């Protein structure tokens, strides 16, 4: 189907699975996922992104990237001190 998937546990790369249904709500480790939900996941877990006007999404993403960029510039600078990180949070 061309999309990433999440499983309750480890899955062997050559394991056999079958799709029983699609387009129905499922539960992934306690998180109920409904068709159309926006998800974000990585090796640390999976979250459902709350509904929001998509027009605001680009500004929110740029805000996070800007803050992270400033923090990383400070961390990589010659004047880096651990106490100096506090203002970034």
N, C-alpha and C positions, 0 to 999 in steps of 0.2 A: 504494500500500500504506500510505501515511500515516506514513512514518518518514524520518528524515534518512539520507543516504548519504554515503560517502566514496569518492573515486576516486583512482587513481594519479596523475592529472594534472588539468589544467584541463578543464572540461566547459562547452561553450557552452550558454547557458540554453535555447536552442531546438534543441539537438542531439537526435538520435533515438537511443534505446538500446532494448535489449530485454532482458528478464529471461530467462536461459536455464534457471536452476535456483534453487531456494530450499531452505532447511533443510539445507544442506551446508556444511562448513568452506570458508572462502575465505582468501586471503592479501591483505592490504592493506599495501603497502610493507614486506614482511617480517614483518608481524604476522599470525599465524594466528588467525583468528576463527572460533569454533565456535558453532553454534546454542545460545542460552541464555547466552552470555557477556555480561557487563555491560561496556559501553564508555563512555569519556568522551572527547570530542573537541571541538576548536575549530580556529581558523585556525592554531594552532601545532602541531597533530598529533593523534594518536589513541592512547589507551592502553587496555589491558584491565585492568579492576579485578579483583584477585585474589578468589577466593571467600572469603567471611567470613560468620559468622552475622549475619543481618539485624538481630537484636536489638541488636547492637553498633554498627550503622551510624549510627543517630541520635545516639548519644553521640559518636562520632568526628566526625561532621559539625559538631556543636555545639562541640566542642573546637577544630576548625580555625577556625570562624567567630569564636569568642571571641578566639583569638590574633590573627586578622587585624583584628578590631574594635579591640583594644587598640593594635596597631601603627598603624592608620590614625588613631586618636584622637591618638596621639603625633605622627605626621607632620603632622597638621593643626593642632597646637597652636602657640601663640606661642613656646614654649620649645624648639621642634624644633632639634636639631643632629644632623648626620650621625653623629657618634660615638655618640650616644644610641640609635641603632637596633640596635647589636650585641646587647644583652640579649634582643631579640625573636627572635633566631635561635639 
